[in-house]
Amino acid sequence: MPSGYLADLIVLLIAAVAVVPVCQALKLGAIPGFLLAGLIVGPSGLELISNQVEISHLAEIGIAFLLFVIGIELKPSRLWKMKRMVFGLGSLQVLITGSTLAAIAFYIFGVSFKAAAIIGPALALSSTAFVLQLLSEQQALKSSFGRTSFSILLLQDLAVVPLLALVSLLEMPNLTVGDDIGLALAEAIIILLFVILSGRYFLHPILHQIAQTKIPEVFTASAILIVLGVSMIAEHIGLSMAMGAFIAGMLMSDSSYKHQVVAEIKPFRGLLLGLFFMSMGMSLDLILLLEKPLLSLGLVVLL
C-alpha cells in the first residue's frame, strides 16, 4: 500500500475517533459525526487527504456489507410477503415522485424531454446507506415505518437497473420512449434472474466445502469473497454493488452458516460504512455553498 494512501487512512481514523464521539455526546448521532470529520479533513477543510477518489471507491464496500447483512436476515419468503409494499408502494413512490420532478425539469427549467426523463427518476431515489443507518441507530428497522421505508428503498435499488438501461437506450434515435422503457424493464428482469439462479446453485455448495476445512481465516476470506464477488458481478452487468450484495445475502439466508458469515462480516461493515459517510463529507463543496447559498438551499428545500 503506498505511503500516501496509508497516511490518508490514518488521518481519517484520527478524525473519526476525535469527532464522532463528540457528536454522539451532543446527541447528534454517528452519521453527522462521520460527515463532519470528512468535511474537516477534505478539500473544503484542512485538505489533508490526497487520495479522495480511491478512498470513496473503497468506502462503497461498506454499503455492500450493510446490504449483505440486511439481505441475509431477509428470507425470500419474507420478501414475498412484503411484495405489496415493495412493488406497490415502492413503485408508486418512484413513478409519482419521478414524474413530478421530470415535469418540473421540463416545463419550469426548460430541460430537454429525454434529459428530464432521466433527471426525474434519478432525483426520486434516496440514499439507502443513509436511511438504513439512521433506522438502525434508532432500532426502528423492525417497526412498521421501518419496514415500509426499507420496502421503498429496495424498490429504488431495483429501479436503478432499468434507469441505467434507459440512459443508454435513449441515445438510440430509432426507439420511442415507450420502447425504451419496455426494453429496459425486460433487461432488468433477465439480469436479476441470472444473478439469483447462478448464486443459488453455486454459493451454497462452495461455502459448505470451505466450512469443512475448519480453518477460520479461510472462512472469513470466503465470506468477504462472496460479498465482493457477487457485488462486482452485479455491478458489471448493470446492477449496483449494494443491490448485488443484497441479493447475495438473500441467497445465503437459508444457509446453516449464515450466522457465522454475519459475525465475520459485521466488523468490516461498521468500519467501511463509517468511511463511506466520511467520503461523503469530503465531497461537500463549501465554496459553492458560500458563493450561492440561497440557490443551493432553495434547491434542497424544493427537492
VOKEMAR-193003 format. One record per residue (C-alpha): residue in three letters; x, y, z. Coordinates in steps of 0.1 Angstrom, whole numbers. Example, Ala and Ser with C-alpha at 12.3 -4.5 7.8 and 13.67 -1.06 7.14 Angstrom:
// residues 2
site resn: ALA | X: 123 | Y: -45 | Z: 78
site resn: SER | X: 137 | Y: -11 | Z: 71
This chain:
// residues 303
site resn: MET | X: 0 | Y: 0 | Z: 0
site resn: PRO | X: 15 | Y: 34 | Z: -10
site resn: SER | X: 26 | Y: 55 | Z: 20
site resn: GLY | X: 3 | Y: 84 | Z: 9
site resn: TYR | X: -27 | Y: 61 | Z: 9
site resn: LEU | X: -18 | Y: 48 | Z: 44
site resn: ALA | X: -13 | Y: 83 | Z: 57
site resn: ASP | X: -48 | Y: 92 | Z: 44
site resn: LEU | X: -64 | Y: 63 | Z: 62
site resn: ILE | X: -46 | Y: 72 | Z: 94
site resn: VAL | X: -59 | Y: 108 | Z: 91
site resn: LEU | X: -94 | Y: 96 | Z: 85
site resn: LEU | X: -92 | Y: 73 | Z: 116
site resn: ILE | X: -79 | Y: 101 | Z: 138
site resn: ALA | X: -107 | Y: 124 | Z: 126
site resn: ALA | X: -133 | Y: 98 | Z: 132
site resn: VAL | X: -120 | Y: 90 | Z: 167
site resn: ALA | X: -119 | Y: 127 | Z: 176
site resn: VAL | X: -152 | Y: 140 | Z: 160
site resn: VAL | X: -177 | Y: 111 | Z: 162
site resn: PRO | X: -177 | Y: 107 | Z: 200
site resn: VAL | X: -183 | Y: 145 | Z: 204
site resn: CYS | X: -213 | Y: 143 | Z: 181
site resn: GLN | X: -226 | Y: 113 | Z: 199
site resn: ALA | X: -222 | Y: 132 | Z: 232
site resn: LEU | X: -242 | Y: 161 | Z: 217
site resn: LYS | X: -270 | Y: 137 | Z: 207
site resn: LEU | X: -264 | Y: 144 | Z: 170
site resn: GLY | X: -257 | Y: 107 | Z: 161
site resn: ALA | X: -228 | Y: 90 | Z: 144
site resn: ILE | X: -237 | Y: 99 | Z: 108
site resn: PRO | X: -233 | Y: 137 | Z: 113
site resn: GLY | X: -201 | Y: 130 | Z: 131
site resn: PHE | X: -186 | Y: 110 | Z: 102
site resn: LEU | X: -198 | Y: 137 | Z: 77
site resn: LEU | X: -182 | Y: 165 | Z: 98
site resn: ALA | X: -150 | Y: 145 | Z: 102
site resn: GLY | X: -148 | Y: 140 | Z: 64
site resn: LEU | X: -156 | Y: 177 | Z: 58
site resn: ILE | X: -128 | Y: 188 | Z: 82
site resn: VAL | X: -100 | Y: 167 | Z: 65
site resn: GLY | X: -114 | Y: 171 | Z: 30
site resn: PRO | X: -108 | Y: 196 | Z: 2
site resn: SER | X: -132 | Y: 221 | Z: 18
site resn: GLY | X: -115 | Y: 218 | Z: 51
site resn: LEU | X: -78 | Y: 213 | Z: 60
site resn: GLU | X: -71 | Y: 195 | Z: 27
site resn: LEU | X: -53 | Y: 166 | Z: 45
site resn: ILE | X: -65 | Y: 139 | Z: 20
site resn: SER | X: -47 | Y: 133 | Z: -13
site resn: ASN | X: -65 | Y: 101 | Z: -25
site resn: GLN | X: -101 | Y: 111 | Z: -22
site resn: VAL | X: -114 | Y: 92 | Z: -53
site resn: GLU | X: -97 | Y: 59 | Z: -43
site resn: ILE | X: -110 | Y: 62 | Z: -7
site resn: SER | X: -146 | Y: 68 | Z: -20
site resn: HIS | X: -143 | Y: 36 | Z: -41
site resn: LEU | X: -131 | Y: 17 | Z: -10
site resn: ALA | X: -159 | Y: 32 | Z: 11
site resn: GLU | X: -186 | Y: 18 | Z: -13
site resn: ILE | X: -177 | Y: -17 | Z: 0
site resn: GLY | X: -192 | Y: -6 | Z: 34
site resn: ILE | X: -226 | Y: -1 | Z: 17
site resn: ALA | X: -223 | Y: -36 | Z: 1
site resn: PHE | X: -216 | Y: -52 | Z: 35
site resn: LEU | X: -246 | Y: -33 | Z: 50
site resn: LEU | X: -270 | Y: -46 | Z: 24
site resn: PHE | X: -255 | Y: -81 | Z: 26
site resn: VAL | X: -262 | Y: -83 | Z: 63
site resn: ILE | X: -298 | Y: -70 | Z: 57
site resn: GLY | X: -303 | Y: -94 | Z: 29
site resn: ILE | X: -291 | Y: -124 | Z: 49
site resn: GLU | X: -317 | Y: -116 | Z: 76
site resn: LEU | X: -345 | Y: -114 | Z: 50
site resn: LYS | X: -356 | Y: -147 | Z: 36
site resn: PRO | X: -371 | Y: -148 | Z: 1
site resn: SER | X: -404 | Y: -160 | Z: 17
site resn: ARG | X: -405 | Y: -129 | Z: 39
site resn: LEU | X: -397 | Y: -107 | Z: 10
site resn: TRP | X: -426 | Y: -122 | Z: -9
site resn: LYS | X: -449 | Y: -113 | Z: 19
site resn: MET | X: -437 | Y: -77 | Z: 15
site resn: LYS | X: -444 | Y: -77 | Z: -22
site resn: ARG | X: -473 | Y: -52 | Z: -19
site resn: MET | X: -451 | Y: -26 | Z: -1
site resn: VAL | X: -421 | Y: -33 | Z: -23
site resn: PHE | X: -437 | Y: -34 | Z: -58
site resn: GLY | X: -469 | Y: -15 | Z: -50
site resn: LEU | X: -459 | Y: 14 | Z: -26
site resn: GLY | X: -423 | Y: 15 | Z: -38
site resn: SER | X: -433 | Y: 17 | Z: -75
site resn: LEU | X: -458 | Y: 44 | Z: -67
site resn: GLN | X: -432 | Y: 64 | Z: -49
site resn: VAL | X: -407 | Y: 62 | Z: -78
site resn: LEU | X: -433 | Y: 68 | Z: -105
site resn: ILE | X: -451 | Y: 97 | Z: -89
site resn: THR | X: -421 | Y: 115 | Z: -75
site resn: GLY | X: -401 | Y: 108 | Z: -107
site resn: SER | X: -429 | Y: 121 | Z: -129
site resn: THR | X: -434 | Y: 152 | Z: -109
site resn: LEU | X: -397 | Y: 161 | Z: -108
site resn: ALA | X: -394 | Y: 153 | Z: -146
site resn: ALA | X: -423 | Y: 176 | Z: -153
site resn: ILE | X: -407 | Y: 204 | Z: -132
site resn: ALA | X: -374 | Y: 200 | Z: -150
site resn: PHE | X: -391 | Y: 200 | Z: -184
site resn: TYR | X: -417 | Y: 227 | Z: -180
site resn: ILE | X: -401 | Y: 251 | Z: -155
site resn: PHE | X: -364 | Y: 247 | Z: -160
site resn: GLY | X: -366 | Y: 241 | Z: -198
site resn: VAL | X: -346 | Y: 208 | Z: -198
site resn: SER | X: -350 | Y: 186 | Z: -229
site resn: PHE | X: -376 | Y: 158 | Z: -227
site resn: LYS | X: -350 | Y: 129 | Z: -227
site resn: ALA | X: -329 | Y: 146 | Z: -201
site resn: ALA | X: -359 | Y: 153 | Z: -179
site resn: ALA | X: -369 | Y: 116 | Z: -182
site resn: ILE | X: -336 | Y: 107 | Z: -165
site resn: ILE | X: -334 | Y: 136 | Z: -141
site resn: GLY | X: -368 | Y: 130 | Z: -125
site resn: PRO | X: -365 | Y: 93 | Z: -116
site resn: ALA | X: -328 | Y: 99 | Z: -105
site resn: LEU | X: -338 | Y: 126 | Z: -80
site resn: ALA | X: -367 | Y: 104 | Z: -68
site resn: LEU | X: -342 | Y: 79 | Z: -54
site resn: SER | X: -329 | Y: 80 | Z: -18
site resn: SER | X: -296 | Y: 71 | Z: -2
site resn: THR | X: -300 | Y: 35 | Z: 10
site resn: ALA | X: -269 | Y: 37 | Z: 32
site resn: PHE | X: -281 | Y: 69 | Z: 50
site resn: VAL | X: -316 | Y: 59 | Z: 56
site resn: LEU | X: -308 | Y: 23 | Z: 68
site resn: GLN | X: -281 | Y: 36 | Z: 91
site resn: LEU | X: -305 | Y: 61 | Z: 106
site resn: LEU | X: -331 | Y: 34 | Z: 111
site resn: SER | X: -306 | Y: 11 | Z: 126
site resn: GLU | X: -293 | Y: 37 | Z: 151
site resn: GLN | X: -329 | Y: 43 | Z: 162
site resn: GLN | X: -336 | Y: 5 | Z: 163
site resn: ALA | X: -365 | Y: 11 | Z: 140
site resn: LEU | X: -358 | Y: -14 | Z: 112
site resn: LYS | X: -384 | Y: -38 | Z: 125
site resn: SER | X: -411 | Y: -11 | Z: 132
site resn: SER | X: -439 | Y: -6 | Z: 107
site resn: PHE | X: -425 | Y: 26 | Z: 92
site resn: GLY | X: -390 | Y: 10 | Z: 92
site resn: ARG | X: -403 | Y: -19 | Z: 71
site resn: THR | X: -422 | Y: 5 | Z: 48
site resn: SER | X: -391 | Y: 26 | Z: 44
site resn: PHE | X: -370 | Y: -5 | Z: 36
site resn: SER | X: -395 | Y: -17 | Z: 11
site resn: ILE | X: -394 | Y: 16 | Z: -8
site resn: LEU | X: -355 | Y: 17 | Z: -6
site resn: LEU | X: -354 | Y: -19 | Z: -20
site resn: LEU | X: -376 | Y: -9 | Z: -50
site resn: GLN | X: -355 | Y: 21 | Z: -56
site resn: ASP | X: -324 | Y: -1 | Z: -57
site resn: LEU | X: -341 | Y: -23 | Z: -82
site resn: ALA | X: -352 | Y: 7 | Z: -102
site resn: VAL | X: -315 | Y: 16 | Z: -108
site resn: VAL | X: -312 | Y: -13 | Z: -133
site resn: PRO | X: -339 | Y: -1 | Z: -158
site resn: LEU | X: -328 | Y: 35 | Z: -153
site resn: LEU | X: -292 | Y: 27 | Z: -163
site resn: ALA | X: -305 | Y: 7 | Z: -193
site resn: LEU | X: -328 | Y: 36 | Z: -201
site resn: VAL | X: -299 | Y: 61 | Z: -203
site resn: SER | X: -282 | Y: 40 | Z: -230
site resn: LEU | X: -314 | Y: 32 | Z: -248
site resn: LEU | X: -324 | Y: 69 | Z: -250
site resn: GLU | X: -293 | Y: 75 | Z: -271
site resn: MET | X: -307 | Y: 53 | Z: -299
site resn: PRO | X: -325 | Y: 76 | Z: -324
site resn: ASN | X: -349 | Y: 49 | Z: -338
site resn: LEU | X: -366 | Y: 39 | Z: -305
site resn: THR | X: -396 | Y: 57 | Z: -289
site resn: VAL | X: -397 | Y: 63 | Z: -251
site resn: GLY | X: -423 | Y: 35 | Z: -247
site resn: ASP | X: -400 | Y: 10 | Z: -264
site resn: ASP | X: -370 | Y: 23 | Z: -243
site resn: ILE | X: -389 | Y: 16 | Z: -210
site resn: GLY | X: -401 | Y: -18 | Z: -221
site resn: LEU | X: -367 | Y: -30 | Z: -232
site resn: ALA | X: -351 | Y: -16 | Z: -200
site resn: LEU | X: -376 | Y: -35 | Z: -178
site resn: ALA | X: -370 | Y: -67 | Z: -198
site resn: GLU | X: -333 | Y: -63 | Z: -194
site resn: ALA | X: -336 | Y: -57 | Z: -157
site resn: ILE | X: -357 | Y: -89 | Z: -152
site resn: ILE | X: -332 | Y: -110 | Z: -172
site resn: ILE | X: -303 | Y: -97 | Z: -152
site resn: LEU | X: -319 | Y: -103 | Z: -119
site resn: LEU | X: -329 | Y: -139 | Z: -128
site resn: PHE | X: -294 | Y: -146 | Z: -140
site resn: VAL | X: -278 | Y: -134 | Z: -107
site resn: ILE | X: -303 | Y: -152 | Z: -85
site resn: LEU | X: -301 | Y: -186 | Z: -103
site resn: SER | X: -263 | Y: -186 | Z: -106
site resn: GLY | X: -259 | Y: -176 | Z: -70
site resn: ARG | X: -284 | Y: -201 | Z: -56
site resn: TYR | X: -268 | Y: -231 | Z: -73
site resn: PHE | X: -231 | Y: -221 | Z: -67
site resn: LEU | X: -228 | Y: -203 | Z: -34
site resn: HIS | X: -242 | Y: -229 | Z: -10
site resn: PRO | X: -221 | Y: -259 | Z: -22
site resn: ILE | X: -189 | Y: -237 | Z: -23
site resn: LEU | X: -195 | Y: -224 | Z: 13
site resn: HIS | X: -202 | Y: -259 | Z: 26
site resn: GLN | X: -169 | Y: -272 | Z: 12
site resn: ILE | X: -150 | Y: -243 | Z: 27
site resn: ALA | X: -166 | Y: -248 | Z: 61
site resn: GLN | X: -154 | Y: -284 | Z: 61
site resn: THR | X: -118 | Y: -272 | Z: 61
site resn: LYS | X: -125 | Y: -258 | Z: 97
site resn: ILE | X: -99 | Y: -230 | Z: 91
site resn: PRO | X: -115 | Y: -198 | Z: 105
site resn: GLU | X: -93 | Y: -175 | Z: 84
site resn: VAL | X: -103 | Y: -192 | Z: 52
site resn: PHE | X: -140 | Y: -190 | Z: 61
site resn: THR | X: -136 | Y: -152 | Z: 68
site resn: ALA | X: -119 | Y: -148 | Z: 35
site resn: SER | X: -146 | Y: -168 | Z: 17
site resn: ALA | X: -174 | Y: -147 | Z: 34
site resn: ILE | X: -157 | Y: -114 | Z: 22
site resn: LEU | X: -152 | Y: -130 | Z: -13
site resn: ILE | X: -189 | Y: -139 | Z: -16
site resn: VAL | X: -199 | Y: -103 | Z: -8
site resn: LEU | X: -173 | Y: -86 | Z: -30
site resn: GLY | X: -175 | Y: -112 | Z: -58
site resn: VAL | X: -213 | Y: -111 | Z: -63
site resn: SER | X: -213 | Y: -73 | Z: -59
site resn: MET | X: -187 | Y: -69 | Z: -86
site resn: ILE | X: -205 | Y: -93 | Z: -110
site resn: ALA | X: -238 | Y: -74 | Z: -103
site resn: GLU | X: -221 | Y: -40 | Z: -110
site resn: HIS | X: -205 | Y: -54 | Z: -142
site resn: ILE | X: -239 | Y: -64 | Z: -156
site resn: GLY | X: -257 | Y: -32 | Z: -147
site resn: LEU | X: -268 | Y: -36 | Z: -111
site resn: SER | X: -254 | Y: -15 | Z: -82
site resn: MET | X: -229 | Y: -31 | Z: -58
site resn: ALA | X: -253 | Y: -27 | Z: -30
site resn: MET | X: -281 | Y: -45 | Z: -49
site resn: GLY | X: -257 | Y: -73 | Z: -58
site resn: ALA | X: -247 | Y: -76 | Z: -21
site resn: PHE | X: -283 | Y: -77 | Z: -10
site resn: ILE | X: -291 | Y: -105 | Z: -35
site resn: ALA | X: -260 | Y: -124 | Z: -22
site resn: GLY | X: -273 | Y: -120 | Z: 13
site resn: MET | X: -308 | Y: -132 | Z: 4
site resn: LEU | X: -293 | Y: -163 | Z: -13
site resn: MET | X: -274 | Y: -170 | Z: 19
site resn: SER | X: -304 | Y: -165 | Z: 41
site resn: ASP | X: -313 | Y: -203 | Z: 41
site resn: SER | X: -277 | Y: -214 | Z: 47
site resn: SER | X: -269 | Y: -231 | Z: 80
site resn: TYR | X: -237 | Y: -209 | Z: 81
site resn: LYS | X: -254 | Y: -176 | Z: 78
site resn: HIS | X: -249 | Y: -165 | Z: 115
site resn: GLN | X: -212 | Y: -173 | Z: 112
site resn: VAL | X: -209 | Y: -153 | Z: 80
site resn: VAL | X: -227 | Y: -123 | Z: 96
site resn: ALA | X: -203 | Y: -125 | Z: 125
site resn: GLU | X: -173 | Y: -124 | Z: 102
site resn: ILE | X: -187 | Y: -95 | Z: 81
site resn: LYS | X: -200 | Y: -71 | Z: 108
site resn: PRO | X: -167 | Y: -56 | Z: 119
site resn: PHE | X: -157 | Y: -48 | Z: 83
site resn: ARG | X: -192 | Y: -34 | Z: 77
site resn: GLY | X: -191 | Y: -9 | Z: 106
site resn: LEU | X: -156 | Y: 4 | Z: 97
site resn: LEU | X: -162 | Y: 8 | Z: 60
site resn: LEU | X: -196 | Y: 23 | Z: 64
site resn: GLY | X: -181 | Y: 50 | Z: 86
site resn: LEU | X: -155 | Y: 55 | Z: 58
site resn: PHE | X: -184 | Y: 59 | Z: 33
site resn: PHE | X: -200 | Y: 87 | Z: 53
site resn: MET | X: -166 | Y: 104 | Z: 57
site resn: SER | X: -161 | Y: 102 | Z: 19
site resn: MET | X: -195 | Y: 119 | Z: 15
site resn: GLY | X: -183 | Y: 147 | Z: 39
site resn: MET | X: -151 | Y: 151 | Z: 19
site resn: SER | X: -172 | Y: 155 | Z: -13
site resn: LEU | X: -192 | Y: 185 | Z: 1
site resn: ASP | X: -182 | Y: 218 | Z: -17
site resn: LEU | X: -185 | Y: 245 | Z: 9
site resn: ILE | X: -171 | Y: 271 | Z: -16
site resn: LEU | X: -201 | Y: 266 | Z: -39
site resn: LEU | X: -225 | Y: 268 | Z: -9
site resn: LEU | X: -209 | Y: 300 | Z: 3
site resn: GLU | X: -210 | Y: 315 | Z: -32
site resn: LYS | X: -246 | Y: 307 | Z: -39
site resn: PRO | X: -262 | Y: 300 | Z: -5
site resn: LEU | X: -298 | Y: 309 | Z: -15
site resn: LEU | X: -298 | Y: 289 | Z: -47
site resn: SER | X: -282 | Y: 258 | Z: -30
site resn: LEU | X: -305 | Y: 258 | Z: 0
site resn: GLY | X: -335 | Y: 267 | Z: -22
site resn: LEU | X: -329 | Y: 237 | Z: -45
site resn: VAL | X: -325 | Y: 214 | Z: -14
site resn: VAL | X: -358 | Y: 227 | Z: 1
site resn: LEU | X: -376 | Y: 223 | Z: -33
site resn: LEU | X: -364 | Y: 187 | Z: -36
